[in-house]
Amino acid sequence: MGDWFGATAYSGSLVLAVPVALIAGLVSFFSPCVVPLLPGYISYVTGLSGADLQAGRRGRMLAGTVLFVLGFSFVFVSLGTLMGAVGTWFLTNQRTLGVVLGSVVIVMGLAFLGAVPFLQREARVHRVPDVGVAAAPLLGVLFGLGWTPCLGPTLTAVLALSLDEASAGRGAMLTFAYCLGLGVPFIAAALTFQRMVRATAWLRRHQIWFSRLGGVMLITVGLLLLTGWWDVLVAQMRVWIPGFTTAV
């Protein structure tokens, strides 16, 4: 399993795509749909009140957030696996696929910048299960299925890259990287809750820059896919990285 993971991560365009997916996850975490609501999310998944959260019951907070992250990771990795598997059907039309996916990612980048108003509408599950650690995985699944507008553009871009990978395994790895970028800060916030509360105010003041950075990144990736330069960079990796191979 370890050999497969290493070989897969070090082949094909994943050398470029995994860092993009990881950063996309971080951008999603710092979006207005997540950071301002962190105390609420952590309260729901742990079943703790505000006073208990301030008291720092780290064991329960760690368990709740990890189960929550596993819940939405199951949804996202499943989608990435599906998109990667579907991508194998389009291998004979890879250039056309690149144009289509590049266009989609550019639109998602523009949406992240607020330039596509109809994509700013909220479409998520508003009803949540009973709070507590036992319900945390289900809440994570609902969070994953909800796809708020803030998560939608970045997640859609990562799924587009999963489709471009044309492999279920590589699609799963790509969305797993996205989940790491989104999930690890969730867990860190739970373990450092008091500091996180103080940091939230600073993050709110600078959220516009996170959104702009995310939008520019998505548009750049979309242009690379659309123009074919993504494949050129992958080929260039053979020169830059000793032992690099293109996955088939």
Secondary structure, 3 states (H helix, E strand, C coil): CHHHHHHHHCECCHHHHHHHHHHHHHHHHCCCCCHHHHHHHHHHHHCCCHHHHHHCCHHHHHHHHHHHHHHHHHHHHHHHHHHHHHHHHHHHHHHHHHHHHHHHHHHHHHHHCCCCHHHHCCCCCCCCCCCCHHHHHHHHHHHHHHCCCCCHHHHHHHHHHHHHHCCHHHHHHHHHHHHHHHHHHHHHHHHCHHHHHHHHHHHHHCHHHHHHHHHHHHHHHHHHHHHCHHHHHHHHHHHHCCCCECCC
